[in-house]
Amino acid sequence: MTGVPVRPIAKVLVANRGEIAIRVIEACAARGIATVAVYSEADATAAHVRAADEAVLIGPAAANESYLVTARVLDAARRTGADAIHPGYGFLSENAEFAEAVSAAGMTWIGPDAFAIRAMGTKIAARERMMAAGVPVVPGTHAAGQDLDALAAAAAEVGFPLLVKASAGGGGKGMRAVHGEAELRPALEAARREALGAFGDGALYLERLLLKPRHIEVQVFGDRHGNVVHFGERECSIQRRHQKVVEEAPSPGVDAALRARMGAAAVAAAKAVDYVGAGTVEFMLDASGEFFFLEMNTRLQVEHPVTEAVYGVDLVGLQLAVAMGAPLPMTQADIAPRGHAIEVRLYAEDPAKGFLPATGTLLRYRPSRAPGIRHDGGYIEGDAVAVHYDPMLAKLIAWGEDRQHAIGRLVRALDDWEVHGVITNLPFLLAVARHPEYRAGNLHTGFIPEHFPDGLPEPIPGEDALIAAALADAMGLGAGAGAPTGAERGAGGDPSAPWHLLGPWRGCA
């Protein structure tokens, strides 16, 4: 891949919403690149709309009538003269057809090529490709036919306990744990129904169920000159129903030798598909220290800020540079971690009621601005939280010189975070961060079911409602509240924290 042409980018359309759209917009602004936001009718006054240089309405509130409609996004790019599109994560970010359509329209796609997206988008094909590349995969089988009898016969080879998994998609859909033969056929039927409904593809495969594994992912980055590096690992074991809640870097369960082995496997995985841009190779790590390929996410991850904090790298800025044809400015030998970072995801949901999504108006919303703290958010005080999209409101990232320092800063920041008007999982995040097993680093994917089987108990009634009512009366807040200035978005002034290395986007609000 020599002689790669340099292709400057003047204007980026961000095909997303919320905190990731703001994150990309701020990174572009820091480099003098103009930005275009797209929005649905429900997002007309959203923070990402206010943050961009231009904004285009692309449809009704429903995502499948707006953010997921390729033609409307491309039309917005043409109308505004955008010469590049950044997909963020979710929505169209791993849609190979969209990536091809962007390139066919003469625009720069800020992401991996469609070939890589397709190669890693189907788990059965990805497993085969990884085995060919020498990357360890979870023992299992997918060579059998797809009728239930063939899958049942294959299960006897894998043994119990096992996992039934959908070949397409992710997020835990089409996945069932099976502990014995009596559970198998109902699990296969349920997984197939769910996979067909979610992805339009009922193909299944079976793999060994690892008991109490860690979920470890490795951040990889490739350029168009054939270079691929990794930026260490992230621990993502604290998850609920296969959705991550707390992430950190580095993992408390990975030492330098294991990090080198996992990093080398992740780089091999990326090179097997000529990977360009930011990607994540996900592994399961068992108690013996064996690790196995799970999947590859061909996009930026929600939890990328912890890697940025520990490695002093701006991953979005690097995406922009690589998309323009630049080579990676570092080799693997240049990359080393410093300190520890933890990210938590603030959701509008009720932990006392099965984590049901919540709605309302953010009558008071004041994230911590303490030293070592970064806040990436898609909402500000006065914004309405509706039902149309993912209930994540923001991410809070705490950096410290070591893990205990980072945990201490995280707890203080969560204690200081003022959120009224919308029920959130903030008390649950605090409970996890204060749990002695979390502090000890004893993490696995069943951490929440084991230690918080019932979520959290009901809070004392009335107090939050009284505070919210008083704030509403005193402040007269409405959905049209103005966006904060760049200075107000600051992430704290601690000179020991690495945010100053990463540019003015560090405190996206």
Buried (B, 14 or more C-beta within 10 A) or exposed (E): EEEBEEEEBEBBBBBBBBBBBBBBBBBBBBBEBBBBBBBBBBBEBBBBBBBBBBBBBBBEBBBEBBBBBBEBBBBBBEEBEBBBBBBBBBBBBBBBEBBBBBBEBEBBBBBBBBBBBBBBBBBBBBBBBBEEBEBBBBBBBBEBEBEBEEBBEBBEEBEBBBBBBBBBBBEBBBBBEBEEEEBBBEBBEBBBEBBBEBBEBBBBBBBBBBEBBBBBBBBBBBBBBEBBBBBBBBBBBBBBEEBBBBBBBBBBBBEEEBBBEBBBBBBBBBBBBBBBBBBBBBBBBBEEEEBBBBBBBBBBBBBBBBBBBBBBBBBBBBBBBBBBBBBBEBEBEEBEBEBBBBBBBBBBBBBBEEBEBBEBBBBBBEBBBBBBBBBBBBBBBBBBBBEBBBBBBBBBBBBBEEBEBBBBBBBBBBEEBEBBBBBBBBBBBBBBBEBEEBBEBBBBBEBBEEBBEEBBEEEEEEEBEEBBEEBBEEEEBEEEBEBBEBEEBBBBEBEEBBBBEBBBBBBBB
